[in-house]
Amino acid sequence: TMAHMEKFSRGSVNGLSIHIERKTVTHSNKDIDPDRTYLNYDLCQKPGDMNERLARRLKNVHCLNRENVKVMADWIVTLPETMKESTREDQQIFFETTYTFLADRYGQENVLAGMDHNDETTPHMHFAFIPVIFDQKKQREKVSAKEVLNRKELLAFHKELDTYLKEQMPEIYTYGILNDKTIGVDDVRTLKKHGEQIKVMKEELTSKTEELFT
């Protein structure tokens, strides 16, 4: 699918910051083209790097001091196939609009990066943030990836982002992220609905394969 979620404990944040913020000249990732790194930009305009942004925010929210606590989440949002040929301006509008949706959803104050990578195979954005929720019982904000990114949230996410993008930029974003390549398997009902679609795709593939080998 177009958006992919990962969660990280404190020990991984620095490594991810090195990747996201391109702090090294040589990269183990061969997909990175250093000649195009100047095209990358961070939509999160806060001072400091991701480590400093994290440290500042954690001073104001409750966070368990355990090594395994997921203090950061990262949505990696890839430019839809249908926008590969779009102008750089339109692609930037796509990422800016997506960034606004995400920052509103998870809280501006929790954003650590909105880094657009244009130096890899496909343009994508790393939206890194601290999963913070208000603890009603203790009347304070706390870090809880389990509560912020629960199953309900992960199931609703793609559809709600898709709807938002269609509303905000209909002239640019016409086909949507939920195209035939991203069949969302949310529940059995959806699966049944897409059953026919999958069958047709399978038949097409089979006939193509047969053509290749005859």
N, C-alpha and C positions, 0 to 999 in steps of 0.2 A: 504494500500500500504506500501511499504518498508520505505518511507520517509514521515515524517509528520512535518508540519511547524507551529510554534506558535510565536506570537509577544508580547513583554512586554514593559510596561512603566517603568520609572525610579524606581517607588515605589516597583515593583515586582522583580527587579534584585537581591536584596540581598537574598530574599527567594529562588530564583532559584539557586543562587550561593551556598546556604547551601545544597540544594538537589544535585546539579551537583557535587560539590566538597566534598560532604560527610563530612560536618563540625560538625555534631552531632553524638553521639554514638548511641543514641536511635532513631529509625525511625518510623514515623507514617505509612510509606509504608511497609506493611508486606511482600512485594515481595523481599525486600532487605535482603540479607544474610550477616551479618557483618563478618562472617568468611571468606567470599570470596572477601571482599572489597579491600584487598591487590592486587587483580588481575586487579583493575581499573588503567588506566593511562591516562594522558593528553597529546595529541599530540601537543597542543599549548604550546611551551616551553618558553613563556614570563614570566618575573619576576612578582611576586605578584599574588593576586587572581583575580577573575573576576571583582570585584568592583574596584580594583586599575587599572586594565587594561582598564576598561571603562572610569574611571576618566581621565587617561592619554590621551587617544585618543580624548575624548570630548574637551580637551583644544585646539585641533588643527582643529576642524571642527565646522561649524556653526550648532547650534541646538536650536530650539525654546524652551524657558524656560516655557513650559506648562506641567502640570502634565500628560496630556493624550498622550503626544508624545511617540511613540513607539521607544525607543532608542536601543532596542535589539530584535533580531530574533533568533530563535533556530530551526534548522533542526534536528529532531531526526531520525537517520538512523538506521534501524534494520537489523541485519544480515539476509540474505535471508534464507528461509526454506532449500534450497538445500545445504547450507553450514553449517547446524547445526552439522553435523558429521565431518566436516573438522578439521584438526589439529589446535591447538591454533595459530601456526605460520601463517597458511593460513588465519585464521580469522583476525589476526593482519594486514597482508598485505592488506586484503580487506578494513579495516578501514583506514589504512595509505593512500591507493590509493584514497579512497573517500574523505579523509581530503584534499589531494592535489588538487583534483578537486574543492572542495568547497572554499578553501583558494584562489585559482587562480580566481575563479568566483566572489567572493565578496571582495577580497583584503586582503592580508596578514596583513596589518596594522589595519584592522577592526576586526580581529578574537579575540574573548574573551575566547574561550575554544574549545577543540576538545577532550572532555572527553569520553573515552570508559568505559561503565559500564558492568562489567562481573559478578556482584554480584546480578543481578536480573534474572527473569525467562529466558529472551532471551537477548543475548549480543546486545548492541546498542550503538550508539555514539550521544552525544549531541554536535552539532556544533553550538556554540553560537557566534553571530557576531553583529556588528553595521551596519545597512543598510545605507551606505554612497553613495552619487552620486555627480557628479560634476555639479554645478549650472552654466550653460553657461552664463546666463544673469549677474550674480554677480561675475563670475569668482572665485568661491571658492567651497570647498567641503561642503556638508551639509547632515544632517541626514534626510532621507525620506524613510520610509518603504513603503509608498504608491507607490513611483516611482521605487524603487529597486525591490520590490516584487509585481509587477503588475500582472494582469491576464495572460499576454503573458508569463512572466517568470515562473509562477506557472504551466502553461500548458506544457511548453517546458522542465521543469526541469527533470522529471523522465526519459524521453526518452534520454536526453543528458547525464545524469549520467550513464544510462545503456550502451549506446554506448561507453562512455569513459572507463568504467570498462572492457568491452569486449575487447577493443583495448589494454589496459594496462596489463591485467592479464588473457589472454585467457585460460591458463592452469588451473587456479583456478576458474575463474568465467565463467562457461560454459553456465549455464542455464539462467542467467540473472535475474534481479529483476522484469521484466515484464513477470512473468510466468502466468499460467492460473488462479492463485489466485488473481492476480492484473489486472483486466480488467480496463484499463484507459478510463474513460468516458470523452474524450476531446471535442468531438463535435458529432453532429447527425450522420455524416458519420461513425465515429468510432463505434458508438452505433449500427448502422445497421450491420456493419461488424461483430460485436461481437454477434449480435442477435442469430445467429445459435448456436454459442458456449454456450450462456446462456441457450438456449432451451434444448440443449443436457444435460447440467449440471442439469437443472431442472428435466428433465425426469429421469436422473440417481438417483437424490435425491428422487423423487416420488416413483420410484420402490424400493429403499432402505427402505423408510418409510413404504411402503406397506408390504415388507418382515417382518419388525419388528412387525407389528400389525396383521399378519395373523397366 
